[in-house]
Amino acid sequence: MSNDELYKQGLEKIKGKEYEKAQKILEKALNEAKTDQEDSILMKIYAELGKSHYFQSNLENALQNYEKSLELAEKIENYDYQIRNKYNIALVYQRKTQFKSATITLKEALELAQKVEDFKKYNTIKTTLDDMVLKDSRILYDSELAGNDALEKEKYEKAIENYQEAIRAAGEIGEYEALHRILIKVAKIYLNKLDNKKIALEYLEEDLRVQLEYGHTAQNIANTEKIIAQLKLQLGQPKDAMNYIEDALEIYNNNKSFSDQLISYNILASIHYSLGNNDLAIEYLNNAEKLIPYVDDLRIKIQIFMLRGQIFTDIKKFEQAEKSLKDALSISDELMDLSILGKINNSMGKLYRLWNKFRLAHDQYAKAINIFNKLKGYFDLSIAYYGAALTFKKQEEYDEAIKFFNRAIEVGKKINDLNLLQVTYKELIEIQEQKKNFEKEIDLLENLAQVQTNLGLFDESNKTYRKIDIVRKKK
């Protein structure tokens, strides 16, 4: 049987919906055509072979054959088959729910049909494209609306589920303003409602990618970079944070955005403080302070004085630290924000503890504990309990220290703060070791080893297990 006859027989089988038989016949025709090296025949066979796979739901094989047919059609400048193959490839993408790729490919087919004035194909493609875009537009609108409704009812998981569907639809049809808007909404839920900074960061990084790719304003890009930098710093990624905030600062400098410049200097100071570069941190704070007269934001001013106080505390310049923290305290009176007041109390508690002014330290920690218990601000509450416990330990009031360390552990478990749990267990172990209370020491060591394992500190956890064996021998 000739190659042409095999091809025609394959077409008949497709018309009769005998797709598996059509596939076998067309594969035989393809093998014979390959030896003849006739591009026009190969192009047609690949196209029909793609169709036979498509209707058997062998989508990858269908795609490969359509693409080979398209390649040959482009080579021999056969516009009819170029349009057909692009259209069929788009249908494959649609079945694979790769709507963005489907839309792009259909648009290419539409442009080509218009170029060669094949209006019959043009109308068919346009109808398919409009249906696809319209469907995703409806999904985008309905899903965002459902997400907004769930958010208003504080059903955060349901809101996220709907927003994710809206994000998919927006991406497929190129509604990038909507995509940007909804990514920010989801990031805010994770940040402000579900207290999951890591996932919030992922959505913000995706939003930044969208903004950079589709040409958002420099100011908006810088604002997103600034928030990403803050989150990365809080998640213990100071070097990554530095890259983002330096880029944002360059934009703010060009725009002469004083408030944003000041915040950026403050973040850079925090980054260098976390890296132990106290001199650089103070230098950035000095840059920030120069901008204070141009900025009315009290919160930013408080952050600058607080950070300066924390740095001076760490380098044991206690008088300067006290002055900076009292400056922050006086501004907080104007702001009347309990959360900020509690953070200042925690910082002052640490200052007075290291300065050996224990009564003043306890006063400040007690105020912080009272505030964060009311606000249910568990992270800051754990810091206050831990700080108060360290103060009692320094005073050698070990029973009180144990009580407050245990409260810190209770809160730390609630918020899954493994780093806090690790340092707190170490402090309690030291106390029980001094008391020669081996049973309690072993219990604490076992808890510490588990936390270290969860943190991925396997060398540390192995050392802790070895210490458990040593303590057991002392019993």
C-alpha positions as CSV (number, residue, x, y, z in Angstrom):
1,M,0.0,0.0,0.0
2,S,1.4,3.4,-1.0
3,N,2.2,6.1,1.5
4,D,-0.7,8.3,0.2
5,E,-3.1,5.4,0.5
6,L,-2.1,4.8,4.1
7,Y,-2.5,8.5,4.9
8,K,-6.1,8.5,3.4
9,Q,-6.9,5.3,5.3
10,G,-5.8,6.9,8.5
11,L,-8.0,9.9,7.8
12,E,-11.0,7.6,7.3
13,K,-10.4,5.8,10.6
14,I,-10.3,9.2,12.4
15,K,-13.6,10.2,10.7
16,G,-15.0,6.9,12.0
17,K,-13.6,7.6,15.5
18,E,-11.4,4.5,15.3
19,Y,-8.5,6.5,16.8
20,E,-6.3,3.6,17.9
21,K,-6.4,2.0,14.4
22,A,-5.8,5.4,12.8
23,Q,-2.8,5.9,15.0
24,K,-1.2,2.6,13.9
25,I,-1.9,3.2,10.2
26,L,-0.5,6.8,10.4
27,E,2.6,5.6,12.3
28,K,3.2,3.1,9.4
29,A,2.7,6.0,6.9
30,L,5.0,8.2,8.9
31,N,7.8,5.6,8.8
32,E,7.5,5.3,5.0
33,A,7.3,9.0,4.5
34,K,10.5,9.5,6.6
35,T,12.4,7.5,4.1
36,D,11.1,9.6,1.3
37,Q,12.0,12.9,3.2
38,E,8.9,14.7,1.8
39,D,8.2,17.5,4.2
40,S,4.7,18.3,3.0
41,I,3.6,14.7,3.5
42,L,5.3,14.4,6.9
43,M,3.7,17.7,8.0
44,K,0.2,16.2,7.2
45,I,0.8,12.9,8.8
46,Y,2.2,14.4,12.0
47,A,-0.9,16.7,12.2
48,E,-3.3,13.7,11.8
49,L,-1.3,11.6,14.2
50,G,-1.5,14.4,16.7
51,K,-5.3,14.3,16.3
52,S,-5.4,10.5,16.8
53,H,-3.5,10.8,20.1
54,Y,-5.6,13.8,21.2
55,F,-8.9,11.9,20.9
56,Q,-7.3,9.0,22.9
57,S,-6.3,11.6,25.6
58,N,-2.6,10.9,25.0
59,L,-2.0,14.6,25.3
60,E,1.8,14.6,25.5
61,N,2.0,12.6,22.3
62,A,-0.6,14.8,20.7
63,L,1.4,17.9,21.6
64,Q,4.7,16.4,20.3
65,N,3.1,15.5,16.9
66,Y,1.4,18.8,16.4
67,E,4.6,20.6,17.2
68,K,6.5,18.5,14.7
69,S,3.9,19.3,12.1
70,L,4.0,23.0,13.0
71,E,7.8,23.0,12.6
72,L,7.6,21.5,9.1
73,A,4.7,23.9,8.2
74,E,6.9,26.9,9.2
75,K,9.9,25.4,7.3
76,I,7.9,25.1,4.0
77,E,5.8,28.3,4.7
78,N,2.5,26.5,4.7
79,Y,0.3,29.0,6.5
80,D,-2.8,26.8,6.5
81,Y,-1.1,24.1,8.6
82,Q,0.6,26.6,10.8
83,I,-2.8,28.0,11.8
84,R,-4.3,24.5,12.2
85,N,-1.4,23.3,14.3
86,K,-1.4,26.3,16.6
87,Y,-5.1,25.9,17.1
88,N,-4.8,22.2,17.9
89,I,-1.8,22.9,20.2
90,A,-4.0,25.4,22.1
91,L,-6.7,22.8,22.5
92,V,-4.1,20.4,24.0
93,Y,-3.0,23.1,26.5
94,Q,-6.6,23.8,27.4
95,R,-7.2,20.1,28.2
96,K,-4.0,20.1,30.3
97,T,-5.5,23.2,32.1
98,Q,-2.5,25.3,31.0
99,F,-4.8,28.1,30.1
100,K,-2.1,30.8,29.8
101,S,-0.2,28.8,27.2
102,A,-3.5,28.0,25.4
103,T,-4.4,31.7,25.3
104,I,-1.0,32.7,24.0
105,T,-1.0,30.1,21.2
106,L,-4.6,30.9,20.2
107,K,-3.6,34.6,19.9
108,E,-0.7,33.6,17.6
109,A,-3.0,31.5,15.4
110,L,-5.5,34.4,15.3
111,E,-2.8,36.9,14.2
112,L,-1.6,34.5,11.5
113,A,-5.1,33.9,10.2
114,Q,-5.7,37.7,10.0
115,K,-2.4,38.2,8.2
116,V,-3.2,35.6,5.5
117,E,-6.8,36.7,5.4
118,D,-8.2,33.3,6.2
119,F,-11.4,34.7,7.8
120,K,-13.1,31.4,8.3
121,K,-10.3,30.2,10.5
122,Y,-10.0,33.6,12.1
123,N,-13.7,33.5,13.2
124,T,-13.4,30.0,14.6
125,I,-10.2,30.8,16.6
126,K,-11.7,34.1,17.8
127,T,-14.8,32.4,19.1
128,T,-12.7,29.8,21.0
129,L,-10.4,32.5,22.4
130,D,-13.3,34.7,23.5
131,D,-14.9,31.7,25.3
132,M,-11.7,30.8,27.0
133,V,-11.0,34.4,28.2
134,L,-14.6,35.0,29.1
135,K,-14.6,31.8,31.2
136,D,-11.5,32.8,33.1
137,S,-12.8,36.4,33.5
138,R,-15.9,35.0,35.1
139,I,-13.8,32.7,37.3
140,L,-11.6,35.7,38.3
141,Y,-14.6,37.9,39.2
142,D,-16.6,35.3,41.0
143,S,-13.6,33.8,42.9
144,E,-12.3,37.2,44.1
145,L,-15.8,38.2,45.2
146,A,-16.2,34.9,47.1
147,G,-12.7,35.5,48.7
148,N,-13.7,38.9,49.8
149,D,-16.9,37.6,51.3
150,A,-15.1,34.8,53.2
151,L,-12.5,37.3,54.4
152,E,-15.2,39.6,55.8
153,K,-16.6,36.6,57.7
154,E,-13.1,35.8,59.0
155,K,-13.1,32.4,57.2
156,Y,-9.5,32.8,56.2
157,E,-8.8,29.4,54.7
158,K,-11.9,29.7,52.5
159,A,-10.8,33.2,51.5
160,I,-7.4,31.9,50.5
161,E,-8.9,29.0,48.5
162,N,-11.0,31.4,46.4
163,Y,-8.2,33.9,46.0
164,Q,-5.9,31.1,44.7
165,E,-8.5,30.3,42.0
166,A,-8.7,34.0,41.1
167,I,-4.9,34.2,41.0
168,R,-4.8,31.2,38.5
169,A,-7.5,32.8,36.3
170,A,-5.9,36.2,36.4
171,G,-2.6,34.7,35.3
172,E,-4.1,32.8,32.4
173,I,-5.8,35.8,30.8
174,G,-3.1,38.3,31.6
175,E,-5.1,40.4,34.1
176,Y,-1.9,41.5,35.9
177,E,-3.4,44.3,37.9
178,A,-5.9,41.8,39.3
179,L,-3.1,39.3,39.9
180,H,-1.0,41.9,41.8
181,R,-4.1,43.0,43.9
182,I,-5.0,39.5,44.9
183,L,-1.5,38.3,45.7
184,I,-1.3,41.2,48.1
185,K,-4.6,40.2,49.7
186,V,-3.4,36.6,50.3
187,A,-0.1,37.9,51.7
188,K,-1.9,40.1,54.1
189,I,-4.1,37.2,55.4
190,Y,-1.0,35.1,56.1
191,L,0.8,38.0,57.7
192,N,-1.9,39.7,59.7
193,K,-4.5,36.9,60.4
194,L,-2.7,33.6,60.2
195,D,0.7,34.8,61.5
196,N,2.6,32.8,58.9
197,K,5.4,35.1,57.7
198,K,7.1,32.4,55.6
199,I,4.0,31.9,53.3
200,A,3.3,35.6,53.3
201,L,6.8,36.1,52.0
202,E,6.3,33.6,49.2
203,Y,3.2,35.5,47.9
204,L,5.0,38.8,48.1
205,E,8.0,37.4,46.2
206,E,5.6,36.2,43.5
207,D,3.9,39.6,43.5
208,L,7.3,41.3,43.0
209,R,8.0,39.0,40.1
210,V,4.7,40.0,38.5
211,Q,5.4,43.7,39.0
212,L,8.9,43.4,37.5
213,E,7.7,41.4,34.5
214,Y,4.8,43.6,33.7
215,G,6.2,47.0,34.4
216,H,4.7,48.3,37.6
217,T,5.8,51.7,38.9
218,A,9.2,51.9,40.6
219,Q,7.6,53.2,43.8
220,N,5.3,50.2,44.0
221,I,8.2,47.8,43.3
222,A,10.3,49.5,46.0
223,N,7.4,49.2,48.5
224,T,7.1,45.5,47.9
225,E,10.9,45.0,48.2
226,K,10.8,46.9,51.5
227,I,8.2,44.6,53.0
228,I,10.1,41.5,51.7
229,A,13.2,42.9,53.4
230,Q,11.5,43.3,56.7
231,L,10.1,39.8,56.6
232,K,13.4,38.2,55.6
233,L,15.0,40.0,58.5
234,Q,12.4,38.7,60.9
235,L,12.9,35.2,59.5
236,G,16.6,35.3,60.1
237,Q,17.7,36.0,56.5
238,P,19.5,39.3,57.0
239,K,21.8,39.1,54.0
240,D,18.9,38.4,51.6
241,A,17.0,41.2,53.3
242,M,19.9,43.6,52.6
243,N,19.7,43.0,48.8
244,Y,16.1,43.9,48.7
245,I,16.2,47.0,50.9
246,E,19.3,48.4,49.2
247,D,17.4,48.2,45.9
248,A,14.4,49.8,47.4
249,L,16.4,52.6,49.0
250,E,18.0,53.5,45.6
251,I,14.4,54.0,44.2
252,Y,13.4,56.0,47.2
253,N,16.4,58.2,46.9
254,N,15.6,58.9,43.3
255,N,12.0,59.7,44.2
256,K,13.0,61.8,47.2
257,S,10.5,59.8,49.3
258,F,11.7,60.9,52.8
259,S,9.5,58.7,54.8
260,D,10.4,55.6,52.8
261,Q,14.1,56.5,52.9
262,L,13.9,56.8,56.7
263,I,12.3,53.4,57.0
264,S,14.9,51.9,54.7
265,Y,17.8,53.3,56.7
266,N,16.1,51.9,59.8
267,I,15.8,48.4,58.2
268,L,19.4,48.6,57.1
269,A,20.4,49.5,60.7
270,S,18.4,46.5,62.0
271,I,20.1,44.2,59.5
272,H,23.6,45.3,60.4
273,Y,22.6,45.1,64.1
274,S,21.5,41.5,63.6
275,L,24.8,40.7,61.8
276,G,26.8,42.3,64.7
277,N,27.9,45.3,62.7
278,N,27.0,47.8,65.4
279,D,29.0,50.7,64.1
280,L,27.4,50.4,60.6
281,A,24.0,50.1,62.3
282,I,24.5,53.3,64.2
283,E,25.7,55.0,61.0
284,Y,22.5,54.1,59.2
285,L,20.5,55.3,62.3
286,N,22.3,58.6,62.1
287,N,21.2,58.9,58.4
288,A,17.7,58.1,59.5
289,E,17.7,60.7,62.2
290,K,18.6,63.4,59.7
291,L,15.3,62.8,58.0
292,I,13.1,62.9,61.1
293,P,12.3,66.7,60.6
294,Y,10.8,65.8,57.2
295,V,8.6,62.9,58.5
296,D,5.5,63.0,60.6
297,D,5.2,59.2,61.2
298,L,5.6,58.7,65.0
299,R,6.0,54.9,64.6
300,I,9.1,55.3,62.5
301,K,10.6,57.7,65.0
302,I,10.0,55.3,67.8
303,Q,11.6,52.5,65.9
304,I,14.8,54.5,65.4
305,F,15.1,55.4,69.1
306,M,14.3,51.8,70.1
307,L,16.9,50.3,67.8
308,R,19.5,52.9,69.0
309,G,18.6,52.0,72.6
310,Q,19.0,48.2,71.8
311,I,22.4,48.7,70.2
312,F,23.7,50.9,73.0
313,T,22.4,48.3,75.5
314,D,24.4,45.5,73.7
315,I,27.6,47.5,73.6
316,K,27.1,48.4,77.3
317,K,26.6,52.2,76.8
318,F,23.8,52.1,79.3
319,E,23.3,55.8,79.8
320,Q,22.9,56.4,76.1
321,A,20.7,53.4,75.8
322,E,18.4,54.7,78.6
323,K,18.2,58.1,76.9
324,S,17.2,56.6,73.5
325,L,14.6,54.3,75.0
326,K,13.1,57.2,77.1
327,D,12.9,59.3,73.9
328,A,11.0,56.4,72.4
329,L,8.8,56.2,75.5
330,S,7.9,59.9,75.4
331,I,6.8,59.6,71.7
332,S,4.8,56.5,72.4
333,D,2.6,58.6,74.9
334,E,1.5,60.6,71.8
335,L,0.8,57.5,69.8
336,M,-1.1,55.6,72.5
337,D,-0.3,52.2,71.0
338,L,-0.1,49.5,73.7
339,S,1.8,47.1,71.5
340,I,4.6,49.6,70.9
341,L,4.6,50.6,74.6
342,G,5.1,46.9,75.5
343,K,8.0,46.5,73.1
344,I,9.7,49.5,74.7
345,N,9.1,48.0,78.1
346,N,10.8,44.8,77.0
347,S,13.8,46.7,75.7
348,M,14.1,48.8,78.9
349,G,13.8,45.6,80.9
350,K,16.8,44.1,79.1
351,L,18.7,47.4,79.6
352,Y,18.1,47.5,83.3
353,R,18.9,43.7,83.7
354,L,22.3,44.1,82.0
355,W,22.9,47.3,84.0
356,N,22.1,45.3,87.2
357,K,19.2,47.6,88.1
358,F,17.0,44.6,88.9
359,R,14.0,46.4,90.5
360,L,13.7,48.6,87.4
361,A,14.1,45.6,85.1
362,H,11.3,43.7,86.9
363,D,9.0,46.8,86.7
364,Q,9.5,47.0,82.9
365,Y,9.0,43.3,82.3
366,A,5.9,43.3,84.5
367,K,4.4,46.1,82.4
368,A,5.2,44.2,79.2
369,I,3.7,41.0,80.5
370,N,0.5,42.8,81.5
371,I,0.2,44.5,78.1
372,F,0.9,41.4,76.0
373,N,-1.4,39.2,78.0
374,K,-4.2,41.7,77.3
375,L,-3.3,41.9,73.6
376,K,-2.5,38.2,73.2
377,G,0.8,39.2,71.7
378,Y,2.4,35.9,72.4
379,F,5.8,36.5,70.7
380,D,6.5,39.6,72.8
381,L,4.9,38.0,75.8
382,S,7.4,35.1,75.6
383,I,10.3,37.7,75.4
384,A,9.0,39.4,78.6
385,Y,8.7,36.1,80.5
386,Y,12.2,35.1,79.3
387,G,13.7,38.4,80.2
388,A,12.1,38.4,83.7
389,A,13.4,34.9,84.3
390,L,17.0,35.9,83.3
391,T,16.7,38.8,85.8
392,F,15.7,36.4,88.6
393,K,18.5,34.0,87.6
394,K,21.0,36.8,87.7
395,Q,19.8,37.6,91.2
396,E,20.1,33.9,92.1
397,E,16.4,33.7,92.9
398,Y,16.2,30.3,91.1
399,D,12.7,29.3,92.1
400,E,11.3,32.5,90.6
401,A,13.5,32.1,87.6
402,I,12.2,28.5,87.0
403,K,8.6,29.8,87.2
404,F,9.1,32.4,84.6
405,F,11.2,30.2,82.3
406,N,8.4,27.7,82.3
407,R,5.9,30.4,81.4
408,A,8.2,31.4,78.5
409,I,8.2,27.7,77.4
410,E,4.4,27.5,77.6
411,V,4.1,30.5,75.3
412,G,6.9,29.3,73.1
413,K,5.2,26.0,72.5
414,K,1.9,27.9,71.6
415,I,3.7,29.9,68.9
416,N,6.1,27.1,68.0
417,D,9.1,29.3,68.6
418,L,11.8,26.7,68.5
419,N,14.7,29.1,69.0
420,L,13.1,30.5,72.2
421,L,12.5,27.0,73.5
422,Q,16.1,26.0,72.8
423,V,17.6,28.9,74.8
424,T,15.1,28.6,77.6
425,Y,15.7,24.8,78.1
426,K,19.4,25.6,78.2
427,E,18.9,28.1,81.0
428,L,16.7,25.7,83.0
429,I,19.3,22.9,82.5
430,E,22.0,25.1,84.0
431,I,19.8,25.8,87.0
432,Q,19.0,22.2,87.6
433,E,22.6,21.2,87.1
434,Q,23.6,23.6,89.9
435,K,20.9,22.2,92.1
436,K,22.1,18.6,91.3
437,N,18.5,17.7,90.4
438,F,19.4,15.0,87.9
439,E,15.9,13.7,87.1
440,K,14.7,17.2,86.1
441,E,17.9,17.9,84.3
442,I,17.5,14.7,82.2
443,D,13.9,15.6,81.3
444,L,15.0,19.0,80.2
445,L,17.9,17.6,78.2
446,E,15.5,15.3,76.4
447,N,13.2,18.2,75.5
448,L,16.2,20.2,74.3
449,A,17.4,17.4,72.1
450,Q,14.0,17.1,70.5
451,V,13.9,20.9,69.8
452,Q,17.4,20.8,68.3
453,T,16.4,17.9,66.1
454,N,13.3,19.9,64.9
455,L,15.6,22.8,64.2
456,G,17.9,20.6,62.1
457,L,20.8,21.0,64.5
458,F,21.8,17.4,64.5
459,D,25.3,17.8,65.8
460,E,23.9,19.8,68.7
461,S,21.2,17.2,69.5
462,N,23.9,14.4,69.4
463,K,25.9,16.3,72.0
464,T,22.8,16.7,74.1
465,Y,22.1,13.0,74.0
466,R,25.7,12.3,75.0
467,K,25.2,14.6,77.9
468,I,22.1,12.7,78.9
469,D,24.1,9.5,79.2
470,I,26.7,11.3,81.4
471,V,24.0,12.7,83.7
472,R,22.4,9.3,84.0
473,K,25.6,7.9,85.3
474,K,25.7,10.5,88.1
475,K,22.3,9.4,89.5
